[in-house]
Amino acid sequence: MMKGNIGNPLGLTSLNHISRVCTSLEESIDFYKNILGFVPVRRPTSFNFNGAWLFGHGIGIHLLQLEDSEKLPKKTEINPKDNHMSFQCESIDGVEKKLIEMGIEYIKQLVEEGGIHVDQLFFHDPDGFMVEICNCDKLPIIPLVGDMVRSCSTHNLHTITSQMEYVPLNYIP
């Protein structure tokens, strides 16, 4: 075990990228660039397979062209309980309006926890991989053990901490 990293045994610092296989590199680049706002970036020239790297929102998307597109099952049902990646947004209503304008099929869900309401929009990328857009930063992140409360973003952190009851760090109930 690495000393000093008890709560973070591997010493992780952040999410670097998500890798996605795709049947059409061009369609996937178009989706991640023009729908989700990622920017194509330089990819190492030593790779001997077709792919693309994109960057945005603090993470990378690495697209890998499948040589046999039949190996990737096409998903048609939008199922929020399927594998997905989620992005925080400024305005859920604005995102929903844009999805309608772009003709992208989606489903909307509402999560309620302790009087807090979170909106979620789910839709597919060109290969059927689920994407979620939400305003999840409303929900505090409360560890099951310990006394630290965090927000999914720094946007609501001040609100959450100002509503918390002060508990000393050395307090043991």
KOLKE-654281 format. One record per atom (N, C-alpha, C, O): x, y, z; atom name. Coordinates in nm, 2 decimals, always signed. Example, Ala and Ser with C-alpha at 12.3 -4.5 7.8 and 13.67 -1.06 7.14 Angstrom:
X, Y, Z, zaba
+1.32, -0.57, +0.78, N
+1.23, -0.45, +0.78, CA
+1.32, -0.33, +0.78, C
+1.42, -0.33, +0.85, O
+1.28, -0.22, +0.71, N
+1.37, -0.11, +0.71, CA
+1.29, +0.00, +0.79, C
+1.34, +0.11, +0.80, O
This chain:
X, Y, Z, zaba
+0.08, -0.12, +0.00, N
+0.00, +0.00, +0.00, CA
+0.09, +0.12, +0.00, C
+0.19, +0.13, +0.07, O
+0.05, +0.22, -0.07, N
+0.12, +0.35, -0.08, CA
+0.10, +0.43, +0.04, C
-0.02, +0.46, +0.07, O
+0.20, +0.48, +0.11, N
+0.18, +0.56, +0.23, CA
+0.12, +0.70, +0.19, C
+0.15, +0.75, +0.08, O
+0.04, +0.75, +0.28, N
-0.02, +0.88, +0.26, CA
-0.14, +0.88, +0.17, C
-0.20, +0.98, +0.14, O
-0.18, +0.77, +0.11, N
-0.29, +0.76, +0.02, CA
-0.40, +0.67, +0.07, C
-0.46, +0.59, -0.01, O
-0.43, +0.67, +0.20, N
-0.52, +0.57, +0.25, CA
-0.66, +0.58, +0.19, C
-0.72, +0.48, +0.15, O
-0.71, +0.70, +0.17, N
-0.84, +0.72, +0.10, CA
-0.83, +0.72, -0.05, C
-0.94, +0.72, -0.12, O
-0.72, +0.71, -0.10, N
-0.69, +0.72, -0.25, CA
-0.57, +0.63, -0.27, C
-0.46, +0.68, -0.31, O
-0.59, +0.50, -0.26, N
-0.47, +0.40, -0.26, CA
-0.39, +0.41, -0.38, C
-0.27, +0.38, -0.38, O
-0.44, +0.45, -0.50, N
-0.36, +0.46, -0.62, CA
-0.31, +0.60, -0.65, C
-0.24, +0.62, -0.75, O
-0.35, +0.69, -0.56, N
-0.31, +0.83, -0.58, CA
-0.36, +0.90, -0.71, C
-0.30, +0.97, -0.78, O
-0.49, +0.86, -0.74, N
-0.55, +0.92, -0.86, CA
-0.58, +1.07, -0.85, C
-0.60, +1.12, -0.73, O
-0.57, +1.14, -0.96, N
-0.59, +1.29, -0.95, CA
-0.71, +1.33, -1.03, C
-0.77, +1.43, -0.99, O
-0.75, +1.27, -1.14, N
-0.86, +1.31, -1.21, CA
-0.90, +1.20, -1.32, C
-0.82, +1.11, -1.35, O
-1.01, +1.22, -1.38, N
-1.05, +1.14, -1.50, CA
-0.98, +1.19, -1.62, C
-0.98, +1.31, -1.64, O
-0.91, +1.11, -1.69, N
-0.83, +1.16, -1.81, CA
-0.92, +1.15, -1.94, C
-0.93, +1.24, -2.01, O
-0.97, +1.03, -1.97, N
-1.04, +1.01, -2.09, CA
-1.14, +0.89, -2.08, C
-1.12, +0.81, -1.99, O
-1.23, +0.89, -2.17, N
-1.32, +0.78, -2.19, CA
-1.30, +0.73, -2.33, C
-1.29, +0.81, -2.42, O
-1.28, +0.60, -2.34, N
-1.26, +0.54, -2.47, CA
-1.39, +0.47, -2.52, C
-1.45, +0.40, -2.45, O
-1.42, +0.50, -2.65, N
-1.54, +0.45, -2.71, CA
-1.51, +0.39, -2.84, C
-1.44, +0.45, -2.93, O
-1.56, +0.26, -2.86, N
-1.54, +0.20, -3.00, CA
-1.66, +0.25, -3.08, C
-1.77, +0.28, -3.03, O
-1.64, +0.27, -3.21, N
-1.74, +0.32, -3.30, CA
-1.74, +0.25, -3.43, C
-1.64, +0.20, -3.48, O
-1.86, +0.25, -3.50, N
-1.86, +0.18, -3.63, CA
-1.83, +0.28, -3.74, C
-1.78, +0.24, -3.85, O
-1.85, +0.41, -3.71, N
-1.82, +0.51, -3.81, CA
-1.75, +0.63, -3.74, C
-1.81, +0.70, -3.66, O
-1.62, +0.64, -3.76, N
-1.54, +0.74, -3.70, CA
-1.59, +0.88, -3.73, C
-1.60, +0.96, -3.64, O
-1.63, +0.90, -3.86, N
-1.67, +1.03, -3.90, CA
-1.80, +1.07, -3.83, C
-1.82, +1.18, -3.78, O
-1.90, +0.97, -3.82, N
-2.03, +1.00, -3.75, CA
-2.00, +1.03, -3.60, C
-2.07, +1.12, -3.55, O
-1.92, +0.96, -3.54, N
-1.89, +0.98, -3.40, CA
-1.82, +1.11, -3.37, C
-1.85, +1.18, -3.28, O
-1.72, +1.14, -3.46, N
-1.65, +1.27, -3.44, CA
-1.76, +1.38, -3.45, C
-1.76, +1.48, -3.37, O
-1.84, +1.37, -3.55, N
-1.95, +1.47, -3.58, CA
-2.04, +1.49, -3.45, C
-2.06, +1.60, -3.41, O
-2.08, +1.38, -3.39, N
-2.16, +1.38, -3.27, CA
-2.09, +1.44, -3.16, C
-2.15, +1.53, -3.09, O
-1.97, +1.39, -3.12, N
-1.90, +1.44, -3.00, CA
-1.86, +1.59, -3.02, C
-1.85, +1.66, -2.92, O
-1.83, +1.63, -3.14, N
-1.79, +1.77, -3.17, CA
-1.91, +1.86, -3.18, C
-1.92, +1.96, -3.11, O
-2.01, +1.83, -3.26, N
-2.12, +1.92, -3.29, CA
-2.24, +1.91, -3.19, C
-2.32, +2.00, -3.18, O
-2.26, +1.80, -3.12, N
-2.37, +1.78, -3.02, CA
-2.32, +1.81, -2.88, C
-2.38, +1.88, -2.81, O
-2.20, +1.75, -2.85, N
-2.15, +1.76, -2.71, CA
-2.04, +1.86, -2.69, C
-2.00, +1.89, -2.58, O
-2.00, +1.92, -2.80, N
-1.90, +2.03, -2.79, CA
-1.76, +2.00, -2.76, C
-1.68, +2.08, -2.71, O
-1.72, +1.87, -2.80, N
-1.58, +1.84, -2.78, CA
-1.50, +1.89, -2.90, C
-1.55, +1.91, -3.01, O
-1.37, +1.91, -2.89, N
-1.28, +1.96, -2.99, CA
-1.18, +1.85, -3.03, C
-1.11, +1.79, -2.94, O
-1.17, +1.82, -3.16, N
-1.06, +1.72, -3.20, CA
-0.92, +1.77, -3.16, C
-0.89, +1.89, -3.18, O
-0.84, +1.68, -3.11, N
-0.70, +1.71, -3.07, CA
-0.61, +1.61, -3.13, C
-0.65, +1.51, -3.18, O
-0.48, +1.65, -3.13, N
-0.38, +1.56, -3.19, CA
-0.37, +1.43, -3.12, C
-0.38, +1.42, -3.00, O
-0.35, +1.33, -3.20, N
-0.34, +1.19, -3.14, CA
-0.20, +1.14, -3.18, C
-0.15, +1.17, -3.29, O
-0.14, +1.06, -3.09, N
-0.01, +1.01, -3.12, CA
+0.00, +0.94, -3.26, C
-0.09, +0.86, -3.29, O
+0.10, +0.97, -3.34, N
+0.11, +0.92, -3.47, CA
+0.16, +0.77, -3.47, C
+0.16, +0.70, -3.57, O
+0.21, +0.73, -3.35, N
+0.26, +0.59, -3.34, CA
+0.14, +0.49, -3.34, C
+0.17, +0.37, -3.36, O
+0.02, +0.53, -3.32, N
-0.09, +0.44, -3.32, CA
-0.11, +0.38, -3.47, C
-0.11, +0.46, -3.56, O
-0.12, +0.25, -3.48, N
-0.14, +0.19, -3.61, CA
-0.28, +0.14, -3.63, C
-0.30, +0.04, -3.70, O
-0.38, +0.21, -3.57, N
-0.52, +0.18, -3.59, CA
-0.60, +0.31, -3.61, C
-0.55, +0.42, -3.56, O
-0.71, +0.31, -3.67, N
-0.79, +0.42, -3.70, CA
-0.86, +0.47, -3.57, C
-0.93, +0.39, -3.50, O
-0.85, +0.60, -3.55, N
-0.92, +0.65, -3.43, CA
-0.91, +0.80, -3.43, C
-0.85, +0.86, -3.52, O
-0.96, +0.87, -3.32, N
-0.96, +1.01, -3.31, CA
-0.96, +1.04, -3.16, C
-1.03, +0.97, -3.08, O
-0.90, +1.15, -3.12, N
-0.91, +1.20, -2.99, CA
-0.98, +1.34, -2.99, C
-0.96, +1.42, -3.08, O
-1.07, +1.35, -2.89, N
-1.14, +1.48, -2.87, CA
-1.12, +1.52, -2.73, C
-1.10, +1.44, -2.64, O
-1.13, +1.65, -2.70, N
-1.12, +1.70, -2.56, CA
-1.23, +1.81, -2.54, C
-1.26, +1.89, -2.62, O
-1.28, +1.80, -2.42, N
-1.38, +1.91, -2.37, CA
-1.43, +1.88, -2.24, C
-1.42, +1.76, -2.19, O
-1.47, +1.98, -2.17, N
-1.53, +1.97, -2.04, CA
-1.44, +1.90, -1.94, C
-1.48, +1.83, -1.84, O
-1.31, +1.92, -1.96, N
-1.21, +1.86, -1.87, CA
-1.17, +1.72, -1.89, C
-1.09, +1.66, -1.81, O
-1.23, +1.65, -1.99, N
-1.19, +1.51, -2.01, CA
-1.17, +1.49, -2.16, C
-1.21, +1.57, -2.25, O
-1.11, +1.38, -2.19, N
-1.09, +1.34, -2.33, CA
-1.19, +1.23, -2.37, C
-1.23, +1.14, -2.29, O
-1.22, +1.22, -2.50, N
-1.30, +1.11, -2.56, CA
-1.21, +1.05, -2.66, C
-1.16, +1.12, -2.76, O
-1.17, +0.93, -2.65, N
-1.09, +0.86, -2.75, CA
-1.18, +0.76, -2.83, C
-1.23, +0.67, -2.77, O
-1.19, +0.79, -2.95, N
-1.27, +0.71, -3.04, CA
-1.19, +0.61, -3.11, C
-1.08, +0.64, -3.17, O
-1.23, +0.48, -3.11, N
-1.16, +0.37, -3.18, CA
-1.25, +0.31, -3.29, C
-1.35, +0.26, -3.26, O
-1.20, +0.32, -3.41, N
-1.28, +0.26, -3.52, CA
-1.28, +0.11, -3.51, C
-1.17, +0.05, -3.51, O
-1.40, +0.05, -3.51, N
-1.41, -0.10, -3.51, CA
-1.38, -0.15, -3.65, C
-1.43, -0.09, -3.75, O
-1.30, -0.25, -3.66, N
-1.27, -0.31, -3.79, CA
-1.39, -0.39, -3.84, C
-1.42, -0.39, -3.96, O
-1.46, -0.45, -3.75, N
-1.58, -0.53, -3.78, CA
-1.70, -0.47, -3.71, C
-1.72, -0.49, -3.59, O
-1.78, -0.39, -3.78, N
-1.89, -0.31, -3.72, CA
-2.00, -0.41, -3.67, C
-2.09, -0.36, -3.60, O
-2.00, -0.53, -3.72, N
-2.10, -0.62, -3.67, CA
-2.08, -0.67, -3.53, C
-2.18, -0.72, -3.46, O
-1.96, -0.64, -3.48, N
-1.93, -0.68, -3.34, CA
-2.00, -0.59, -3.24, C
-2.00, -0.62, -3.12, O
-2.04, -0.47, -3.28, N
-2.10, -0.38, -3.19, CA
-2.25, -0.38, -3.20, C
-2.31, -0.34, -3.30, O
-2.32, -0.44, -3.10, N
-2.47, -0.44, -3.11, CA
-2.53, -0.30, -3.10, C
-2.49, -0.22, -3.02, O
-2.62, -0.28, -3.19, N
-2.69, -0.15, -3.20, CA
-2.80, -0.14, -3.10, C
-2.89, -0.22, -3.11, O
-2.80, -0.04, -3.01, N
-2.90, -0.03, -2.91, CA
-3.00, +0.07, -2.96, C
-2.97, +0.18, -3.01, O
-3.13, +0.04, -2.95, N
-3.23, +0.13, -2.99, CA
-3.31, +0.19, -2.87, C
-3.36, +0.30, -2.88, O
-3.33, +0.11, -2.77, N
-3.41, +0.15, -2.65, CA
-3.32, +0.24, -2.57, C
-3.21, +0.20, -2.53, O
-3.38, +0.36, -2.53, N
-3.31, +0.45, -2.44, CA
-3.34, +0.40, -2.30, C
-3.45, +0.41, -2.25, O
-3.23, +0.34, -2.23, N
-3.25, +0.28, -2.10, CA
-3.15, +0.35, -2.00, C
-3.03, +0.33, -2.01, O
-3.20, +0.44, -1.91, N
-3.11, +0.51, -1.82, CA
-3.03, +0.42, -1.73, C
-2.94, +0.46, -1.67, O
-3.07, +0.29, -1.72, N
-3.00, +0.20, -1.63, CA
-2.89, +0.13, -1.71, C
-2.83, +0.03, -1.66, O
-2.86, +0.17, -1.83, N
-2.76, +0.11, -1.92, CA
-2.63, +0.19, -1.89, C
-2.63, +0.30, -1.83, O
-2.51, +0.14, -1.94, N
-2.39, +0.21, -1.92, CA
-2.40, +0.35, -1.99, C
-2.47, +0.36, -2.09, O
-2.35, +0.45, -1.92, N
-2.36, +0.58, -1.98, CA
-2.26, +0.68, -1.92, C
-2.20, +0.64, -1.82, O
-2.23, +0.79, -1.99, N
-2.15, +0.90, -1.93, CA
-2.25, +1.01, -1.91, C
-2.34, +1.03, -1.99, O
-2.22, +1.09, -1.81, N
-2.31, +1.20, -1.77, CA
-2.24, +1.33, -1.77, C
-2.12, +1.34, -1.73, O
-2.30, +1.44, -1.82, N
-2.25, +1.57, -1.83, CA
-2.34, +1.67, -1.75, C
-2.46, +1.66, -1.77, O
-2.28, +1.75, -1.68, N
-2.35, +1.86, -1.61, CA
-2.38, +1.97, -1.71, C
-2.30, +1.99, -1.80, O
-2.50, +2.04, -1.70, N
-2.53, +2.15, -1.79, CA
-2.57, +2.27, -1.72, C
-2.60, +2.27, -1.60, O
-2.56, +2.38, -1.79, N
-2.60, +2.51, -1.74, CA
-2.76, +2.52, -1.73, C
-2.81, +2.58, -1.63, O
-2.83, +2.47, -1.83, N
-2.97, +2.48, -1.84, CA
-3.03, +2.36, -1.90, C
-3.01, +2.33, -2.02, O
-3.10, +2.28, -1.82, N
-3.17, +2.16, -1.87, CA
-3.27, +2.19, -1.97, C
-3.29, +2.12, -2.07, O
-3.34, +2.31, -1.95, N
-3.44, +2.35, -2.05, CA
-3.38, +2.38, -2.19, C
-3.43, +2.35, -2.29, O
-3.26, +2.45, -2.18, N
-3.19, +2.48, -2.30, CA
-3.14, +2.36, -2.37, C
-3.15, +2.36, -2.50, O
-3.09, +2.26, -2.30, N
-3.05, +2.14, -2.36, CA
-3.16, +2.06, -2.43, C
-3.15, +2.02, -2.54, O
-3.28, +2.06, -2.36, N
-3.39, +1.99, -2.41, CA
-3.44, +2.06, -2.54, C
-3.48, +1.99, -2.64, O
-3.44, +2.19, -2.54, N
-3.48, +2.26, -2.66, CA
-3.39, +2.23, -2.78, C
-3.43, +2.21, -2.89, O
-3.26, +2.23, -2.75, N
-3.16, +2.20, -2.86, CA
-3.18, +2.05, -2.91, C
-3.17, +2.03, -3.03, O
-3.20, +1.96, -2.82, N
-3.22, +1.82, -2.86, CA
-3.34, +1.81, -2.95, C
-3.34, +1.74, -3.06, O
-3.45, +1.88, -2.92, N
-3.57, +1.88, -3.01, CA
-3.53, +1.94, -3.14, C
-3.57, +1.89, -3.25, O
-3.46, +2.06, -3.14, N
-3.42, +2.13, -3.27, CA
-3.34, +2.04, -3.35, C
-3.35, +2.04, -3.48, O
-3.25, +1.96, -3.29, N
-3.16, +1.87, -3.37, CA
-3.22, +1.74, -3.40, C
-3.16, +1.65, -3.47, O
-3.35, +1.71, -3.36, N
-3.42, +1.59, -3.39, CA
-3.36, +1.47, -3.32, C
-3.37, +1.36, -3.37, O
-3.30, +1.49, -3.20, N
-3.24, +1.38, -3.13, CA
-3.34, +1.32, -3.03, C
-3.40, +1.39, -2.95, O
-3.37, +1.19, -3.04, N
-3.46, +1.12, -2.96, CA
-3.40, +1.11, -2.82, C
-3.29, +1.07, -2.80, O
-3.48, +1.14, -2.71, N
-3.43, +1.14, -2.58, CA
-3.55, +1.10, -2.48, C
-3.67, +1.11, -2.52, O
-3.51, +1.07, -2.36, N
-3.62, +1.06, -2.26, CA
-3.57, +1.14, -2.14, C
-3.45, +1.17, -2.12, O
-3.67, +1.19, -2.07, N
-3.65, +1.28, -1.95, CA
-3.69, +1.21, -1.83, C
-3.80, +1.15, -1.82, O
-3.61, +1.22, -1.72, N
-3.65, +1.17, -1.59, CA
-3.63, +1.27, -1.49, C
-3.55, +1.37, -1.50, O
-3.70, +1.26, -1.38, N
-3.68, +1.35, -1.26, CA
-3.65, +1.26, -1.14, C
-3.71, +1.16, -1.11, O
-3.54, +1.30, -1.07, N
-3.50, +1.23, -0.95, CA
-3.53, +1.33, -0.83, C
-3.50, +1.45, -0.84, O
-3.59, +1.28, -0.73, N
-3.62, +1.36, -0.61, CA
-3.55, +1.30, -0.49, C
-3.57, +1.18, -0.46, O
-3.48, +1.38, -0.42, N
-3.41, +1.33, -0.29, CA
-3.42, +1.44, -0.19, C
-3.35, +1.54, -0.21, O
-3.49, +1.42, -0.08, N
-3.49, +1.51, +0.03, CA
-3.53, +1.65, -0.02, C
-3.48, +1.75, +0.03, O
-3.63, +1.66, -0.11, N
-3.68, +1.79, -0.15, CA
-3.60, +1.85, -0.27, C
-3.63, +1.96, -0.32, O
-3.49, +1.79, -0.31, N
-3.41, +1.83, -0.42, CA
-3.45, +1.76, -0.54, C
-3.47, +1.64, -0.54, O
-3.48, +1.84, -0.65, N
-3.52, +1.78, -0.78, CA
-3.41, +1.79, -0.88, C
-3.35, +1.90, -0.90, O
-3.38, +1.68, -0.94, N
-3.27, +1.67, -1.05, CA
-3.34, +1.63, -1.18, C
-3.41, +1.52, -1.18, O
-3.31, +1.70, -1.28, N
-3.36, +1.66, -1.42, CA
-3.25, +1.59, -1.49, C
-3.13, +1.62, -1.48, O
-3.29, +1.48, -1.57, N
-3.19, +1.41, -1.65, CA
-3.25, +1.39, -1.78, C
-3.37, +1.36, -1.80, O
-3.17, +1.40, -1.89, N
-3.20, +1.38, -2.02, CA
-3.11, +1.27, -2.07, C
-2.99, +1.28, -2.06, O
-3.16, +1.16, -2.13, N
-3.08, +1.05, -2.18, CA
-3.11, +1.04, -2.33, C
-3.22, +1.05, -2.38, O
-3.00, +1.01, -2.41, N
-3.00, +0.99, -2.55, CA
-2.88, +0.91, -2.59, C
-2.79, +0.89, -2.51, O
-2.88, +0.86, -2.72, N
-2.77, +0.78, -2.76, CA
-2.67, +0.85, -2.85, C
-2.71, +0.95, -2.92, O
-2.55, +0.81, -2.85, N
-2.45, +0.85, -2.96, CA
-2.48, +0.77, -3.08, C
-2.57, +0.68, -3.08, O
-2.41, +0.79, -3.19, N
-2.44, +0.72, -3.32, CA
-2.43, +0.56, -3.30, C
-2.50, +0.49, -3.38, O
-2.36, +0.51, -3.20, N
-2.35, +0.37, -3.19, CA
-2.43, +0.31, -3.07, C
-2.42, +0.19, -3.04, O
-2.52, +0.40, -3.02, N
-2.61, +0.35, -2.92, CA
-2.56, +0.36, -2.77, C
-2.62, +0.31, -2.68, O
-2.44, +0.42, -2.76, N
-2.39, +0.44, -2.62, CA
-2.47, +0.56, -2.56, C
-2.49, +0.66, -2.62, O
-2.51, +0.53, -2.43, N
-2.60, +0.63, -2.36, CA
-2.52, +0.75, -2.31, C
-2.41, +0.74, -2.26, O
-2.58, +0.87, -2.33, N
-2.53, +1.00, -2.28, CA
-2.64, +1.05, -2.20, C
-2.76, +1.05, -2.23, O
-2.60, +1.11, -2.08, N
-2.69, +1.17, -1.99, CA
-2.65, +1.32, -1.98, C
-2.53, +1.35, -1.96, O
-2.75, +1.41, -1.98, N
-2.72, +1.55, -1.95, CA
-2.81, +1.58, -1.83, C
-2.93, +1.54, -1.83, O
-2.75, +1.64, -1.72, N
-2.83, +1.66, -1.60, CA
-2.79, +1.79, -1.53, C
-2.70, +1.86, -1.57, O
-2.87, +1.82, -1.43, N
-2.83, +1.93, -1.34, CA
-2.81, +1.86, -1.20, C
-2.86, +1.91, -1.10, O
-2.73, +1.76, -1.20, N
-2.70, +1.68, -1.08, CA
-2.62, +1.75, -0.97, C
-2.61, +1.70, -0.86, O
-2.56, +1.87, -1.01, N
-2.49, +1.93, -0.90, CA
-2.57, +1.99, -0.79, C
-2.52, +2.04, -0.69, O
-2.70, +1.97, -0.80, N
-2.80, +2.01, -0.69, CA
-2.78, +1.91, -0.58, C
-2.81, +1.94, -0.46, O
-2.75, +1.78, -0.61, N
-2.74, +1.68, -0.51, CA
-2.60, +1.68, -0.44, C
-2.50, +1.68, -0.51, O
-2.60, +1.69, -0.31, N
-2.47, +1.68, -0.24, CA
-2.42, +1.54, -0.24, C
-2.49, +1.45, -0.25, O
-2.29, +1.53, -0.24, N
-2.22, +1.40, -0.24, CA
-2.19, +1.38, -0.09, C
-2.10, +1.45, -0.03, O
-2.25, +1.28, -0.03, N
-2.23, +1.25, +0.11, CA
-2.17, +1.12, +0.13, C
-2.24, +1.02, +0.10, O
-2.05, +1.11, +0.17, N
-1.99, +0.97, +0.18, CA
-2.06, +0.89, +0.28, C
-2.12, +0.94, +0.38, O
-2.07, +0.76, +0.26, N
-2.13, +0.67, +0.36, CA
-2.06, +0.66, +0.49, C
-2.12, +0.63, +0.59, O
-1.93, +0.69, +0.48, N
-1.85, +0.69, +0.61, CA
-1.77, +0.82, +0.61, C
-1.72, +0.87, +0.50, O
-1.77, +0.89, +0.72, N
-1.70, +1.02, +0.73, CA
-1.79, +1.13, +0.74, C
-1.92, +1.11, +0.75, O
-1.74, +1.25, +0.74, N
-1.82, +1.37, +0.76, CA
-1.81, +1.48, +0.65, C
-1.84, +1.59, +0.68, O
-1.75, +1.44, +0.54, N
-1.73, +1.54, +0.44, CA
-1.85, +1.55, +0.34, C
-1.89, +1.44, +0.29, O
-1.90, +1.66, +0.31, N
-2.01, +1.68, +0.21, CA
-1.95, +1.76, +0.09, C
-1.88, +1.86, +0.11, O
-1.98, +1.70, -0.03, N
-1.93, +1.77, -0.15, CA
-2.04, +1.78, -0.25, C
-2.15, +1.72, -0.23, O
-2.02, +1.87, -0.34, N
-2.11, +1.89, -0.45, CA
-2.05, +1.83, -0.58, C
-1.93, +1.82, -0.58, O
-2.13, +1.79, -0.68, N
-2.08, +1.74, -0.80, CA
-2.00, +1.85, -0.87, C
-1.92, +1.82, -0.96, O
-2.03, +1.98, -0.84, N
-1.95, +2.09, -0.90, CA
-1.93, +2.19, -0.79, C
-1.99, +2.19, -0.69, O
-1.84, +2.28, -0.82, N
-1.82, +2.39, -0.73, CA
-1.93, +2.50, -0.74, C
-1.94, +2.59, -0.65, O
-2.02, +2.48, -0.83, N
-2.13, +2.58, -0.85, CA
-2.22, +2.59, -0.73, C
-2.25, +2.70, -0.69, O
-2.26, +2.48, -0.67, N
-2.35, +2.48, -0.55, CA
-2.27, +2.45, -0.42, C
-2.34, +2.44, -0.32, O
-2.14, +2.45, -0.42, N
-2.07, +2.41, -0.30, CA
-2.10, +2.51, -0.19, C
-2.11, +2.47, -0.07, O
-2.10, +2.64, -0.22, N
-2.12, +2.74, -0.12, CA
-2.26, +2.73, -0.05, C
-2.27, +2.73, +0.07, O
-2.36, +2.70, -0.14, N
-2.50, +2.68, -0.09, CA
-2.50, +2.56, +0.00, C
-2.56, +2.57, +0.11, O
-2.44, +2.45, -0.04, N
-2.45, +2.33, +0.04, CA
-2.38, +2.35, +0.18, C
-2.43, +2.31, +0.28, O
-2.26, +2.41, +0.17, N
-2.18, +2.42, +0.30, CA
-2.25, +2.52, +0.39, C
-2.24, +2.51, +0.51, O
-2.31, +2.63, +0.34, N
-2.38, +2.72, +0.42, CA
-2.50, +2.66, +0.49, C
-2.55, +2.71, +0.59, O
-2.56, +2.56, +0.43, N
-2.68, +2.49, +0.49, CA
-2.64, +2.38, +0.58, C
-2.73, +2.33, +0.65, O
-2.51, +2.34, +0.59, N
-2.47, +2.23, +0.67, CA
-2.45, +2.28, +0.82, C
-2.42, +2.39, +0.85, O
-2.48, +2.19, +0.91, N
-2.46, +2.21, +1.05, CA
-2.31, +2.19, +1.07, C
-2.25, +2.09, +1.02, O
-2.25, +2.28, +1.15, N
-2.10, +2.26, +1.17, CA
-2.08, +2.14, +1.26, C
-2.14, +2.13, +1.37, O
-1.99, +2.05, +1.22, N
-1.95, +1.94, +1.30, CA
-1.80, +1.94, +1.30, C
-1.74, +1.93, +1.19, O
-1.74, +1.94, +1.42, N
-1.59, +1.94, +1.42, CA
-1.54, +1.81, +1.36, C
-1.60, +1.71, +1.37, O
-1.42, +1.82, +1.29, N
-1.37, +1.70, +1.22, CA
-1.33, +1.59, +1.31, C
-1.33, +1.47, +1.27, O
-1.31, +1.62, +1.44, N
-1.27, +1.51, +1.53, CA
-1.39, +1.46, +1.61, C
-1.38, +1.38, +1.70, O
-1.51, +1.50, +1.57, N
-1.63, +1.46, +1.64, CA
-1.66, +1.32, +1.61, C
-1.67, +1.28, +1.49, O
-1.69, +1.23, +1.71, N
-1.72, +1.09, +1.69, CA
-1.85, +1.07, +1.76, C
-1.86, +1.08, +1.88, O
-1.96, +1.04, +1.69, N
-2.09, +1.02, +1.75, CA
-2.10, +0.90, +1.84, C
-2.20, +0.87, +1.90, O
